Amino acid sequence: MVTDYVILPYIMDVFILTEHRGKGYAKQLMKAINEEPRLKRCKVLMFKIIDAHNLY
């Protein structure tokens, strides 16, 4: 993740290897990002994704 901890955290190019999919890793990542205190003050959180729109 790239961020200045003020305005815009930006995450992209995250993938879960096929053999590890379905184990909740992406949900754990999203939970950790949403609970990170330093990111709470950011105005925008940007994800660049091709699929998995229902996850984000």
Backbone as a ProteinNet text record, in pm:
[ID]
protein_1_A
[PRIMARY]
MVTDYVILPYIMDVFILTEHRGKGYAKQLMKAINEEPRLKRCKVLMFKIIDAHNLY
[TERTIARY]
84.3	0	89	49.3	118.2	24.3	73.3	-10.6	74.1	16.6	78.6	13	-81.1	-156.9	-237.4	-262.5	-341.4	-460.2	-434.2	-540.2	-576.2	-477.6	-510.6	-426.5	-480.1	-416.6	-457.9	-367	-392.2	-339.2	-425.1	-384	-418	-322.1	-345.6	-251	-276.7	-193.2	-184.1	-292.1	-298.2	-368.5	-310.3	-374.2	-349	-439.4	-427.8	-401.9	-296.4	-265.4	-382.6	-404.6	-517.8	-530.1	-419.4	-425.2	-458.6	-457.4	-488.6	-621.5	-690.8	-819.4	-925.1	-1022.7	-1131.8	-1099.7	-987	-946.9	-966	-1023.2	-1053.4	-940.3	-832	-718.3	-752.6	-827	-864.6	-954.3	-1046.1	-1132.2	-1050.8	-950.3	-862.2	-784.5	-738.3	-666.4	-755.7	-878.1	-970.7	-1004.5	-1022	-1050.9	-934.7	-812.3	-694.1	-681.1	-707.4	-700.1	-806.4	-928	-1037.2	-1018.1	-944.8	-923.7	-793.3	-711.2	-582.7	-606.5	-569.8	-596.4	-535.6	-417.3	-352.3	-428	-509.7	-584.7	-720.8	-764.6	-896.9	-911.3	-804	-812.2	-804.6	-777.1	-768.6	-906.4	-910.2	-1036	-1087.3	-995.8	-1030.8	-946.4	-1004.8	-930.7	-953.4	-847.6	-862	-811.2	-893.8	-857.5	-866.6	-767.8	-770.8	-779.7	-896.6	-921.8	-984.3	-968.6	-1033	-1154.9	-1140.4	-1252	-1266.3	-1348	-1371.3	-1440.1	-1522.1	-1593.1	-1681.9	-1735.9	-1821.5	-1742.9	-1612.9	-1530.4	-1507.1	-1486.7	-1451.5	-1572.1
-116.3	0	122.7	221.7	349.8	451.4	529.8	633.2	741	858.9	967.4	979	888.1	885.7	1012.4	1089.3	1210.2	1209.9	1189	1204	1074.3	1000.4	892.3	766.8	663.7	532.7	467.6	401.3	342.5	200.5	106.7	-33	-93.3	-168.9	-235.6	-354.5	-435.8	-552	-650.6	-665.6	-766.4	-887.7	-1003.3	-1124.7	-1237.1	-1331.1	-1449.8	-1567.7	-1640.4	-1757.5	-1855.2	-1919.9	-2010.2	-2110.1	-2169.1	-2271.2	-2214.2	-2082	-2018.7	-1943.9	-1945.6	-1876.9	-1950	-1874.4	-1932	-1951.4	-1898.7	-1913.5	-1785.3	-1683.7	-1559.8	-1459	-1479.6	-1388.2	-1247.1	-1237.4	-1105.5	-1032.5	-1104.1	-1042.8	-997.8	-1076	-1037.1	-910.3	-903.2	-784.8	-661.9	-674.1	-560.7	-518.5	-613.6	-584	-507.9	-553.9	-487.1	-344.5	-325.6	-191.6	-101.8	-151.3	-71.2	-40.8	-122.6	-102.3	-30	-2.8	64.2	208.7	244.6	378.7	491.4	469.6	576	607	512.2	534.9	598.6	605.2	659.3	804.4	880.2	1023.6	1050.6	949.1	967.7	995.1	1080.2	1120.8	1019.3	949.5	857	730.7	617.2	491	433.7	417.4	378.2	236	157.5	22.2	15	-38.6	-59.6	-209.8	-255.1	-397.9	-430.7	-553.9	-602.5	-686	-766.3	-850.4	-839.2	-919.9	-921.8	-794.8	-732.8	-611.6	-635.9	-754.9	-782.4	-785.3	-807.4	-810.4	-670.9	-575.9	-441.2	-352.2
0	0	0	-76.5	-80.4	-17.7	77.3	137.7	202.7	213.7	288.8	426.9	458.2	583	606.9	501.5	515.6	419.9	293.1	193.7	125	73.1	-18.8	-0.1	65.1	57.3	-74.1	-138.9	-270.5	-270.3	-303.3	-305.4	-441.4	-495.7	-623.8	-636.5	-734.6	-764.3	-648.6	-574.7	-470.1	-529.6	-510.5	-559.4	-461.2	-461.6	-378.2	-471.6	-446	-528.4	-525.4	-636.1	-651.4	-536.8	-497	-391.7	-253.5	-239.7	-111.3	-113.2	-223.9	-233.9	-153.5	-108.2	-31.3	115.6	160.9	300.7	381.1	317.2	388.5	395.6	321.2	328.7	279.7	172.5	120.4	220	283	384.3	505.3	543	654	618.7	494.9	449.7	455.9	403.8	404.9	548	635.9	776.5	838.6	814.2	868.8	816.4	688.8	630.3	692.8	704.5	760	908.1	978.5	1122.2	1155.6	1056.3	1080	1124.1	1246.8	1298.6	1215.1	1159.6	1081.2	953.1	905.2	781.4	806.2	929.9	963	920.6	925.7	892.2	741.7	662.1	517.1	459	361.1	299.5	196.9	129.9	22.1	38.5	10	4.8	-134.4	-211.8	-351	-373.6	-441.9	-483.1	-634	-697	-841.8	-862.9	-910	-923.2	-1057.5	-1098	-1219.9	-1183.4	-1078.7	-1035.8	-883.7	-824.3	-679.7	-629.4	-711.7	-672.3	-550.6	-536.9	-421.7	-291.9	-298.9	-178.6	-125	-214.9	-173.1	-164.5
[MASK]
++++++++++++++++++++++++++++++++++++++++++++++++++++++++

